[in-house]
Amino acid sequence: MGIIQSKTLLPQIPEHVAIIMDGNGRWATRRSLSRLKGHEHGAKAVREAVKGCVELEIPYLTLFAFSSENWKRPEEEVNHLMGLFRFFIKREMNELNSAGVRINFIGNINKLPDDVQILVEYSVDLTKSNSKLVLTIALSYGGQEEIVNAARRLAEKVKTGELNLDDISEEEFASSLDTAGIPDPDLLIRTSGEKRLSNFLLWQSAYSELVFMDVLWPDFKKEDLQQAVDEYCNRCRRYGAVSV
């Protein structure tokens, strides 16, 4: 019989689900539509993911909405995506607030258009007392950039004497990330059939269960979330230990 640590258990419902929302462009291409239409339909799938998490009583959901690399896309597409963010926040915020959803953002928010930054601040302030679900939206986000920024914050603390070099630990480093105060994702889902992390939550996903789904993001439904959660619940999370 092998050694089993206390964390070596069949998982229960995940506490934190993270999703790489991929496939908008391909969804549109298959329908002879513009990529912009794919993004519009992808925004509707966000509602399905949120509703699914609320129904399953999953307390944390993080969505990869716009990466630091996405700024390299054609200007028309970037501008359209910014417009979608504006529309989503204005249209959905009151309903999300009424449903008890707290909104959080990670990433280089300062790079966003000024009016989008104002909407980000507004949604965070409006929903700050809610506790049904913490919805974190990664905007202008890159995992490597986040790690570099965390290292800089720690280096500055060491430089000013606020922190001793020997006191830097995994916990101290994690507290310097954008996701400080949020548990690491138990389950990370990527749609569209691609099998890579694409610079998303690199530190935080060290022990996440990864589920890659063939469904394109605009077609994502609550049933797809349930399928991914079911797969998660049938896995044994060993955290480096040896199972029976």
TORNU-794936 format. One record per residue: residue in three letters; y, z, x of N, C-alpha, C in turn; residue number from 0. Coordinates in steps of 0.001 Angstrom, whole numbers. Atoms other than C-alpha are relative to their C-alpha. Example, Ala and Ser with C-alpha at 12.3 -4.5 7.8 and 13.67 -1.06 7.14 Angstrom:
{pt 'ALA' {-1190 0 890} {-4500 7800 12300} {1200 0 900} 0},
{pt 'SER' {-1190 -60 -820} {-1060 7140 13670} {1090 730 -770} 1},
This chain:
{pt 'MET' {-1189 0 845} {0 0 0} {1242 0 883} 0},
{pt 'GLY' {-1219 74 -783} {3415 -948 1367} {993 1070 -392} 1},
{pt 'ILE' {-1063 -963 269} {6529 1174 1481} {921 -578 -1060} 2},
{pt 'ILE' {-908 440 1055} {8635 955 -1648} {1194 943 -34} 3},
{pt 'GLN' {-1197 -813 122} {12219 2185 -1593} {367 108 -1469} 4},
{pt 'SER' {-350 -270 1386} {13812 3514 -4757} {639 -1204 -682} 5},
{pt 'LYS' {-674 1144 598} {15787 262 -5267} {-954 -1163 -238} 6},
{pt 'THR' {960 1082 150} {12609 -1850 -5229} {-606 54 -1397} 7},
{pt 'LEU' {409 -56 1383} {12301 -2313 -8973} {216 -1358 -657} 8},
{pt 'LEU' {-319 1163 806} {12073 -5087 -11504} {1384 223 -597} 9},
{pt 'PRO' {-1370 -209 452} {15737 -5611 -12387} {103 174 -1504} 10},
{pt 'GLN' {-392 -77 1388} {17222 -4575 -15709} {1083 -1061 -199} 11},
{pt 'ILE' {-1107 929 223} {20097 -6515 -17254} {986 132 1155} 12},
{pt 'PRO' {-906 -94 -1142} {22424 -7394 -14356} {1327 648 -386} 13},
{pt 'GLU' {-1308 -613 222} {25602 -5358 -14039} {1115 -1013 204} 14},
{pt 'HIS' {-1038 962 -359} {27529 -8266 -12561} {-634 -1384 140} 15},
{pt 'VAL' {425 1396 -89} {26978 -11992 -13099} {1172 -822 541} 16},
{pt 'ALA' {-1002 923 -538} {28877 -14572 -11026} {-493 -1424 -230} 17},
{pt 'ILE' {390 1364 324} {28912 -18265 -11902} {869 -1009 755} 18},
{pt 'ILE' {-671 1169 -568} {29782 -21375 -9900} {-77 -1083 -1072} 19},
{pt 'MET' {-46 911 1145} {30891 -23664 -12734} {95 -1438 515} 20},
{pt 'ASP' {50 1307 -645} {29801 -27054 -11434} {-528 -1063 -958} 21},
{pt 'GLY' {546 1123 746} {29256 -30451 -13002} {954 -649 -984} 22},
{pt 'ASN' {-953 593 947} {32426 -31265 -14949} {164 -1505 214} 23},
{pt 'GLY' {-208 1410 -302} {32936 -34570 -13155} {-1186 -859 -386} 24},
{pt 'ARG' {1202 769 323} {29350 -35735 -13539} {-221 -87 -1508} 25},
{pt 'TRP' {115 -3 1463} {29338 -34732 -17199} {880 -1094 -587} 26},
{pt 'ALA' {-936 1012 498} {32367 -36956 -17767} {-454 -1407 370} 27},
{pt 'THR' {422 1326 -465} {31022 -39863 -15705} {-1153 -535 -844} 28},
{pt 'ARG' {1141 428 803} {27786 -39963 -17700} {412 -442 -1399} 29},
{pt 'ARG' {-504 362 1324} {29889 -40353 -20843} {1135 -1019 75} 30},
{pt 'SER' {-1064 987 -238} {32262 -42928 -19320} {1371 562 -347} 31},
{pt 'LEU' {-1278 -668 215} {35098 -40427 -19570} {640 305 1343} 32},
{pt 'SER' {-678 -380 -1237} {37678 -39406 -17002} {-435 1396 428} 33},
{pt 'ARG' {322 -1339 -510} {37058 -36381 -14776} {842 1059 -704} 34},
{pt 'LEU' {-888 -950 680} {39983 -34745 -16558} {-621 484 -1311} 35},
{pt 'LYS' {682 -385 1238} {38026 -34789 -19831} {-1158 946 291} 36},
{pt 'GLY' {1082 -909 -387} {35137 -33138 -18024} {504 1407 192} 37},
{pt 'HIS' {-581 -1328 -209} {37382 -30255 -16986} {382 646 -1331} 38},
{pt 'GLU' {-382 -537 1309} {38664 -29890 -20553} {-1212 577 -730} 39},
{pt 'HIS' {1214 -501 659} {35142 -29550 -21920} {-595 1176 775} 40},
{pt 'GLY' {474 -1128 -793} {34254 -27240 -19033} {705 1284 -356} 41},
{pt 'ALA' {-753 -1196 390} {36989 -24868 -20134} {-589 631 -1257} 42},
{pt 'LYS' {620 -533 1219} {35228 -24538 -23489} {-1258 806 312} 43},
{pt 'ALA' {1229 -708 -364} {32042 -23404 -21736} {287 1414 488} 44},
{pt 'VAL' {-374 -1349 -428} {33930 -20402 -20358} {-154 978 -1157} 45},
{pt 'ARG' {124 -860 1185} {34049 -19004 -23882} {-1455 373 -253} 46},
{pt 'GLU' {1428 -275 190} {30256 -19321 -24132} {-488 1060 977} 47},
{pt 'ALA' {420 -969 -1017} {29778 -17396 -20880} {528 1388 -317} 48},
{pt 'VAL' {-598 -1294 324} {32152 -14635 -21942} {-709 626 -1201} 49},
{pt 'LYS' {685 -523 1181} {30568 -14269 -25373} {-1421 455 333} 50},
{pt 'GLY' {1354 -362 -379} {27119 -14234 -23818} {-60 1328 737} 51},
{pt 'CYS' {-26 -1260 -750} {28023 -11439 -21414} {314 1178 -905} 52},
{pt 'VAL' {-336 -1081 933} {29590 -9364 -24195} {-1218 348 -847} 53},
{pt 'GLU' {1172 -250 847} {26493 -9779 -26392} {-1129 660 782} 54},
{pt 'LEU' {1061 -585 -826} {24158 -8901 -23506} {426 1320 640} 55},
{pt 'GLU' {-562 -1245 -558} {26393 -5951 -22551} {-3 -21 1522} 56},
{pt 'ILE' {-199 134 -1440} {26922 -7260 -19022} {1456 351 287} 57},
{pt 'PRO' {-1382 -481 -124} {30047 -5413 -17826} {908 -789 939} 58},
{pt 'TYR' {-823 750 -954} {31200 -7786 -15048} {-429 -1466 26} 59},
{pt 'LEU' {229 1441 -98} {31532 -11579 -15029} {1071 -585 914} 60},
{pt 'THR' {-940 663 -906} {33111 -13588 -12203} {-246 -1498 -46} 61},
{pt 'LEU' {92 1455 129} {33840 -17301 -12575} {780 -670 1123} 62},
{pt 'PHE' {-641 769 -1071} {34613 -19706 -9725} {717 -1178 -655} 63},
{pt 'ALA' {-761 977 763} {37400 -21725 -11344} {657 -1064 865} 64},
{pt 'PHE' {-752 944 -847} {39288 -23332 -8438} {-75 509 1433} 65},
{pt 'SER' {205 -450 -1377} {38418 -23167 -4755} {1197 -338 871} 66},
{pt 'SER' {-1065 309 -965} {40737 -23194 -1762} {-107 -1445 465} 67},
{pt 'GLU' {187 1400 -392} {39233 -26606 -946} {413 -979 -1096} 68},
{pt 'ASN' {-344 896 1105} {40044 -27994 -4401} {1433 -528 72} 69},
{pt 'TRP' {-1363 507 -175} {43676 -28394 -3344} {-7 -1399 622} 70},
{pt 'LYS' {94 1310 -637} {42454 -31492 -1461} {-282 -1116 -999} 71},
{pt 'ARG' {301 1007 1003} {41607 -33273 -4706} {1272 -790 -352} 72},
{pt 'PRO' {-1173 787 378} {43897 -36008 -6115} {1025 835 -762} 73},
{pt 'GLU' {-1078 -788 594} {47280 -34658 -7229} {-90 37 -1523} 74},
{pt 'GLU' {103 46 1458} {46719 -35796 -10820} {-1043 991 -510} 75},
{pt 'GLU' {1061 -905 425} {43469 -33825 -11046} {412 1455 185} 76},
{pt 'VAL' {-458 -1370 -240} {44988 -30699 -9495} {1014 410 -1060} 77},
{pt 'ASN' {-1017 -309 1004} {47960 -30856 -11856} {-635 215 -1373} 78},
{pt 'HIS' {696 -147 1283} {45609 -31285 -14810} {-717 1351 -66} 79},
{pt 'LEU' {688 -1293 -35} {43585 -28251 -13739} {985 1153 -178} 80},
{pt 'MET' {-1020 -1034 186} {46752 -26173 -13465} {429 65 -1468} 81},
{pt 'GLY' {-339 34 1415} {47611 -27317 -16977} {-1067 659 -859} 82},
{pt 'LEU' {1096 -645 724} {44193 -26204 -18188} {65 1515 140} 83},
{pt 'PHE' {-116 -1443 -191} {44714 -22768 -16666} {1101 556 -899} 84},
{pt 'ARG' {-1103 -428 872} {48041 -22497 -18490} {-470 56 -1449} 85},
{pt 'PHE' {461 97 1381} {46455 -23608 -21754} {-1017 1086 -315} 86},
{pt 'PHE' {1054 -995 227} {43450 -21315 -21378} {593 1394 -160} 87},
{pt 'ILE' {-581 -1342 53} {45528 -18219 -20679} {802 187 -1283} 88},
{pt 'LYS' {-834 -122 1196} {47970 -18905 -23513} {-832 34 -1278} 89},
{pt 'ARG' {789 102 1226} {45289 -19799 -26065} {-997 1135 -157} 90},
{pt 'GLU' {1128 -922 74} {42538 -17338 -25200} {368 1467 204} 91},
{pt 'MET' {-265 -1355 -462} {44350 -14248 -23981} {-8 1032 -1118} 92},
{pt 'ASN' {-37 -975 1085} {44977 -12555 -27317} {-1400 305 -514} 93},
{pt 'GLU' {1368 -217 466} {41367 -13077 -28393} {-809 806 1009} 94},
{pt 'LEU' {696 -763 -1036} {40026 -11817 -25068} {460 1447 -7} 95},
{pt 'ASN' {-532 -1356 36} {42302 -8802 -25290} {-571 768 -1187} 96},
{pt 'SER' {552 -644 1204} {41130 -8042 -28842} {-1478 325 162} 97},
{pt 'ALA' {1435 -225 -225} {37525 -8306 -27652} {-266 1053 1067} 98},
{pt 'GLY' {176 -1048 -1000} {38131 -5651 -24998} {-280 -506 1385} 99},
{pt 'VAL' {244 596 -1314} {38000 -8004 -22011} {1188 277 917} 100},
{pt 'ARG' {-1040 -211 -1004} {39944 -7027 -18904} {-17 -1166 979} 101},
{pt 'ILE' {-106 1180 -853} {41185 -9972 -16848} {408 408 1410} 102},
{pt 'ASN' {-282 -254 -1408} {41215 -9916 -13075} {-25 -1339 733} 103},
{pt 'PHE' {-28 1235 -781} {41998 -12615 -10508} {-199 312 1476} 104},
{pt 'ILE' {133 -92 -1448} {40957 -13097 -6885} {338 -1363 592} 105},
{pt 'GLY' {-360 1244 -666} {42101 -15694 -4380} {1450 19 430} 106},
{pt 'ASN' {-1370 134 -500} {45348 -16915 -2897} {915 -372 -1165} 107},
{pt 'ILE' {-775 239 1212} {47336 -16549 -6114} {1407 -492 332} 108},
{pt 'ASN' {-1355 398 -382} {50629 -17029 -4270} {143 -1507 193} 109},
{pt 'LYS' {-41 1446 -200} {49690 -20682 -3735} {117 -746 -1324} 110},
{pt 'LEU' {-55 628 1313} {49648 -21377 -7487} {1449 -259 -404} 111},
{pt 'PRO' {-1356 214 514} {52686 -22800 -9337} {592 1296 -545} 112},
{pt 'ASP' {-670 -1245 386} {55252 -20122 -10176} {-331 415 -1429} 113},
{pt 'ASP' {249 -371 1397} {54662 -20289 -13932} {-1438 454 -212} 114},
{pt 'VAL' {1392 -442 95} {50894 -19952 -13469} {-123 1415 552} 115},
{pt 'GLN' {-2 -1362 -543} {51486 -16873 -11297} {514 992 -1037} 116},
{pt 'ILE' {-550 -877 1038} {53572 -15389 -14109} {-1031 245 -1096} 117},
{pt 'LEU' {1040 -150 1010} {50781 -16048 -16611} {-1144 876 499} 118},
{pt 'VAL' {1033 -836 -600} {48262 -14469 -14229} {406 1468 -88} 119},
{pt 'GLU' {-495 -1381 45} {50382 -11324 -13956} {35 518 -1438} 120},
{pt 'TYR' {-74 -398 1408} {50908 -11272 -17726} {-1377 366 -541} 121},
{pt 'SER' {1341 -245 537} {47182 -11496 -18533} {-629 1249 600} 122},
{pt 'VAL' {528 -1209 -648} {46270 -8816 -16005} {627 1246 -614} 123},
{pt 'ASP' {-705 -1160 555} {48920 -6433 -17372} {-385 237 -1456} 124},
{pt 'LEU' {325 -128 1418} {48082 -7156 -21024} {-1350 656 -221} 125},
{pt 'THR' {1390 -425 232} {44367 -6401 -20622} {-443 1159 892} 126},
{pt 'LYS' {383 -961 -1035} {44454 -3675 -17956} {-717 1237 -522} 127},
{pt 'SER' {637 -1202 555} {43254 -917 -20312} {-1347 -292 -647} 128},
{pt 'ASN' {1256 373 657} {40233 -2841 -21634} {-1203 319 879} 129},
{pt 'SER' {1179 -403 -771} {36696 -1919 -20608} {-1307 -627 -488} 130},
{pt 'LYS' {1231 614 512} {34216 -4040 -22603} {-630 -918 1040} 131},
{pt 'LEU' {456 943 -1011} {33956 -6705 -19902} {1131 -234 977} 132},
{pt 'VAL' {-980 367 -1020} {35765 -7275 -16609} {-267 -1455 370} 133},
{pt 'LEU' {109 1422 -296} {36306 -11031 -16331} {885 -318 1200} 134},
{pt 'THR' {-727 351 -1218} {37286 -11987 -12786} {-24 -1508 163} 135},
{pt 'ILE' {-128 1444 -172} {38564 -15521 -12281} {438 -273 1434} 136},
{pt 'ALA' {-310 355 -1386} {38496 -16906 -8730} {846 -1274 -5} 137},
{pt 'LEU' {-962 1104 5} {41577 -19128 -8389} {556 -185 1394} 138},
{pt 'SER' {-450 266 -1370} {42562 -20798 -5132} {-729 940 958} 139},
{pt 'TYR' {830 -986 -704} {39694 -18780 -3689} {-951 -676 983} 140},
{pt 'GLY' {994 412 -972} {37569 -19249 -571} {-599 1226 664} 141},
{pt 'GLY' {654 -1177 -553} {34993 -16771 708} {313 240 1462} 142},
{pt 'GLN' {-306 -174 -1424} {35648 -17413 4394} {1424 496 195} 143},
{pt 'GLU' {-1390 -450 -83} {39391 -17029 3904} {119 1464 -399} 144},
{pt 'GLU' {-18 -1395 447} {38792 -13775 2039} {-484 930 1106} 145},
{pt 'ILE' {552 -825 -1080} {36687 -12409 4913} {988 96 1162} 146},
{pt 'VAL' {-1007 -14 -1074} {39315 -13420 7496} {1163 914 -374} 147},
{pt 'ASN' {-1108 -849 439} {42043 -11749 5441} {-373 1480 42} 148},
{pt 'ALA' {461 -1386 -58} {39967 -8568 5183} {-11 502 1439} 149},
{pt 'ALA' {10 -375 -1416} {39485 -8545 8960} {1426 259 498} 150},
{pt 'ARG' {-1397 -196 -402} {43244 -8906 9413} {547 1323 -528} 151},
{pt 'ARG' {-466 -1263 567} {43912 -5982 7068} {-533 1187 806} 152},
{pt 'LEU' {591 -1083 -785} {41517 -3778 9027} {613 54 1398} 153},
{pt 'ALA' {-607 41 -1335} {42962 -4929 12353} {1393 614 -18} 154},
{pt 'GLU' {-1352 -562 119} {46447 -4020 11151} {-65 1521 -130} 155},
{pt 'LYS' {162 -1452 137} {45240 -544 10148} {-348 643 1340} 156},
{pt 'VAL' {346 -515 -1330} {43698 -57 13586} {1226 -37 902} 157},
{pt 'LYS' {-1194 164 -834} {46880 -1336 15229} {1024 1090 -264} 158},
{pt 'THR' {-996 -1016 364} {49072 1148 13340} {-543 1419 100} 159},
{pt 'GLY' {595 -1326 -128} {46659 4034 13896} {-492 582 -1301} 160},
{pt 'GLU' {457 -486 1305} {45792 4332 10213} {-1519 103 -56} 161},
{pt 'LEU' {1454 48 5} {42136 3587 11000} {-508 -72 1428} 162},
{pt 'ASN' {633 78 -1306} {39937 4190 14026} {-1015 -1144 11} 163},
{pt 'LEU' {909 1129 -119} {37917 1257 15297} {-1431 395 -357} 164},
{pt 'ASP' {1373 -446 240} {34692 3273 15128} {-269 336 -1467} 165},
{pt 'ASP' {162 -346 1413} {35319 4046 11467} {-194 -1231 -887} 166},
{pt 'ILE' {214 1212 792} {34986 420 10377} {-1486 -127 -336} 167},
{pt 'SER' {1376 77 486} {31822 217 8293} {-97 -1123 -1026} 168},
{pt 'GLU' {163 1001 1051} {30350 -2156 5732} {800 395 -1235} 169},
{pt 'GLU' {-734 -469 1172} {31876 2 3016} {1501 -171 191} 170},
{pt 'GLU' {-1428 145 -291} {35285 -5 4697} {404 -1472 -63} 171},
{pt 'PHE' {-297 1432 37} {35142 -3772 5120} {36 -494 -1441} 172},
{pt 'ALA' {60 441 1396} {34132 -4298 1475} {1236 442 -768} 173},
{pt 'SER' {-1183 -503 697} {37083 -2186 357} {1253 -782 351} 174},
{pt 'SER' {-1136 829 -393} {39399 -4661 2113} {-85 -1413 -580} 175},
{pt 'LEU' {166 1317 619} {38076 -7684 193} {763 -71 -1319} 176},
{pt 'ASP' {-686 188 1284} {39692 -9146 -2910} {-736 704 -1135} 177},
{pt 'THR' {839 -558 1061} {36814 -7730 -4963} {-167 1510 94} 178},
{pt 'ALA' {102 -1458 -138} {37377 -4101 -3959} {-6 654 -1384} 179},
{pt 'GLY' {115 -686 1274} {36305 -1855 -6816} {-921 -680 -994} 180},
{pt 'ILE' {920 735 860} {33991 -4473 -8336} {-1372 -13 669} 181},
{pt 'PRO' {1335 29 -628} {30219 -4180 -7762} {-379 -1410 425} 182},
{pt 'ASP' {478 1312 -444} {28557 -7005 -5854} {-818 -647 -1113} 183},
{pt 'PRO' {761 659 1070} {27006 -9631 -8136} {-1505 189 172} 184},
{pt 'ASP' {1462 -91 6} {23383 -8958 -9045} {-606 -1389 -150} 185},
{pt 'LEU' {496 1340 328} {22938 -12506 -10336} {1115 -1009 232} 186},
{pt 'LEU' {-951 1078 -224} {24715 -15615 -9073} {-616 -1294 -504} 187},
{pt 'ILE' {477 1218 640} {24304 -18772 -11171} {841 -1178 479} 188},
{pt 'ARG' {-727 1246 -226} {25213 -22307 -10158} {-580 -1071 -920} 189},
{pt 'THR' {432 1074 883} {25087 -25109 -12701} {24 -1339 733} 190},
{pt 'SER' {-14 1407 -440} {24604 -28875 -12164} {-1141 -376 930} 191},
{pt 'GLY' {1139 316 -849} {21484 -28618 -9987} {260 90 1492} 192},
{pt 'GLU' {-299 -164 -1427} {23310 -28215 -6670} {-475 1376 467} 193},
{pt 'LYS' {579 -1244 -520} {21831 -25517 -4431} {744 442 1254} 194},
{pt 'ARG' {-798 -561 -1093} {24584 -24054 -2272} {1063 912 -593} 195},
{pt 'LEU' {-992 -979 460} {27205 -21305 -2474} {1417 -545 5} 196},
{pt 'SER' {-1321 633 -29} {30194 -23518 -1654} {1130 996 239} 197},
{pt 'ASN' {-1071 -902 -441} {32172 -20710 -21} {404 999 -1077} 198},
{pt 'PHE' {-281 -917 1112} {31919 -18393 -3036} {-665 1353 240} 199},
{pt 'LEU' {490 -1376 -115} {31547 -14609 -2640} {-1048 141 1109} 200},
{pt 'LEU' {963 31 -1098} {29873 -14980 750} {-455 1393 412} 201},
{pt 'TRP' {359 -1374 -366} {29984 -11285 1665} {-721 683 -1157} 202},
{pt 'GLN' {478 -749 1156} {29330 -9994 -1836} {-1384 -439 -475} 203},
{pt 'SER' {1272 521 518} {26287 -12181 -2542} {-1158 168 970} 204},
{pt 'ALA' {1042 -183 -1018} {24234 -10961 439} {-1368 299 -614} 205},
{pt 'TYR' {1263 -342 648} {21574 -9552 -1907} {-39 -435 -1463} 206},
{pt 'SER' {24 507 1368} {22349 -11436 -5094} {-1247 -843 -237} 207},
{pt 'GLU' {1047 924 409} {19557 -13168 -6958} {675 -1313 -383} 208},
{pt 'LEU' {-614 1298 231} {20379 -16888 -7011} {-829 -798 -1013} 209},
{pt 'VAL' {657 843 997} {19576 -19064 -10019} {771 -1309 -78} 210},
{pt 'PHE' {-615 1326 46} {20292 -22803 -9828} {-516 -724 -1244} 211},
{pt 'MET' {357 604 1283} {20346 -24575 -13188} {424 -1462 -22} 212},
{pt 'ASP' {-303 1426 76} {20254 -28306 -13905} {1082 -322 -1021} 213},
{pt 'VAL' {-995 250 1031} {22605 -27994 -16890} {1381 -192 632} 214},
{pt 'LEU' {-1367 206 -453} {26091 -29403 -16267} {913 993 -719} 215},
{pt 'TRP' {-783 -1109 523} {28820 -26832 -16829} {525 -228 -1422} 216},
{pt 'PRO' {-504 155 1369} {30392 -28376 -19976} {-1061 188 -1075} 217},
{pt 'ASP' {1097 -191 950} {26953 -28133 -21635} {-539 1433 8} 218},
{pt 'PHE' {501 -1368 -145} {26489 -24465 -20666} {223 775 -1290} 219},
{pt 'LYS' {-52 -783 1230} {25712 -22240 -23657} {-503 1419 261} 220},
{pt 'LYS' {493 -1376 -117} {24881 -18599 -24276} {-1494 30 295} 221},
{pt 'GLU' {1445 60 -215} {21223 -19612 -24301} {-331 -250 1476} 222},
{pt 'ASP' {216 239 -1430} {21533 -20838 -20709} {213 1278 796} 223},
{pt 'LEU' {-212 -1299 -644} {22972 -17504 -19661} {-1211 897 -212} 224},
{pt 'GLN' {1180 -818 296} {20074 -15771 -21389} {-1192 -433 852} 225},
{pt 'GLN' {1097 507 -829} {17611 -18016 -19538} {123 483 1434} 226},
{pt 'ALA' {-217 -456 -1370} {19158 -17120 -16180} {-240 1499 117} 227},
{pt 'VAL' {215 -1449 -10} {19154 -13420 -17039} {-1485 321 -105} 228},
{pt 'ASP' {1450 -214 119} {15497 -13633 -18088} {-693 -241 1337} 229},
{pt 'GLU' {594 267 -1313} {14626 -15189 -14739} {315 1135 967} 230},
{pt 'TYR' {-405 -1131 -845} {16578 -12460 -12959} {-873 1226 -270} 231},
{pt 'CYS' {745 -1205 380} {14739 -9754 -14885} {-1473 -69 402} 232},
{pt 'ASN' {1394 150 -423} {11382 -11158 -13760} {-169 -2 1511} 233},
{pt 'ARG' {64 -41 -1458} {12241 -10917 -10074} {-43 1448 496} 234},
{pt 'CYS' {81 -1317 -631} {11591 -7988 -7742} {1010 36 1139} 235},
{pt 'ARG' {-1056 -87 -1019} {14647 -7011 -5704} {-413 1046 1036} 236},
{pt 'ARG' {560 -896 -1007} {13369 -5515 -2447} {1040 559 971} 237},
{pt 'TYR' {-1041 -471 -918} {16598 -5137 -423} {-530 251 1402} 238},
{pt 'GLY' {545 -139 -1342} {14619 -5584 2790} {-1203 889 92} 239},
{pt 'ALA' {1179 -858 -24} {11863 -3157 1817} {-1246 -849 -228} 240},
{pt 'VAL' {1271 683 218} {8191 -4057 1384} {-554 426 -1338} 241},
{pt 'SER' {537 -316 1321} {6779 -4280 -2109} {-1496 176 66} 242},
{pt 'VAL' {1461 -234 76} {3265 -3443 -3227} {-729 -1326 109} 243},
